[in-house]
Amino acid sequence: MKEFVGICHCCKKEIYCLNGFLNGIVKDDGMLICFSCEEEEKKEK
């Protein structure tokens, strides 16, 4: 099952819930970001 959840705050990529697993991350402030952008943020820190 594939359900649209939202858009990545950084790159505007569509994020889906795939079989109950979110294909991205919801940050503490409520922003939704994809795994690729989350990895880039980690590298910058």
C-alpha positions as CSV (number, residue, x, y, z in Angstrom):
1,M,0.0,0.0,0.0
2,K,1.3,3.4,-1.0
3,E,-0.2,6.6,0.6
4,F,0.9,10.2,-0.1
5,V,2.0,11.9,3.1
6,G,3.4,15.2,2.0
7,I,6.3,17.1,0.3
8,C,9.9,17.4,1.5
9,H,10.5,20.8,3.0
10,C,13.9,21.0,1.4
11,C,13.8,19.5,-2.1
12,K,10.0,19.4,-2.7
13,K,10.1,15.6,-3.4
14,E,6.9,13.7,-2.7
15,I,7.0,11.6,0.5
16,Y,4.8,8.4,0.9
17,C,3.9,5.9,3.5
18,L,4.9,2.5,2.1
19,N,3.2,-0.4,3.8
20,G,3.1,1.4,7.2
21,F,6.6,2.9,7.0
22,L,7.1,6.6,6.4
23,N,9.6,7.2,3.6
24,G,11.0,10.3,5.3
25,I,11.4,11.9,8.7
26,V,9.2,14.3,10.7
27,K,11.5,16.7,12.5
28,D,10.8,18.1,16.0
29,D,9.4,21.3,14.6
30,G,6.9,19.3,12.4
31,M,8.8,19.7,9.1
32,L,8.7,16.7,6.8
33,I,12.0,15.9,5.0
34,C,13.1,13.0,2.8
35,F,15.9,10.6,3.8
36,S,18.3,12.2,1.3
37,C,17.9,15.7,2.7
38,E,18.2,14.4,6.2
39,E,21.6,12.8,5.4
40,E,22.8,16.1,3.8
41,E,21.8,17.9,7.0
42,K,23.8,15.5,9.1
43,K,26.8,16.0,6.9
44,E,26.6,19.8,7.2
45,K,26.7,19.6,11.1
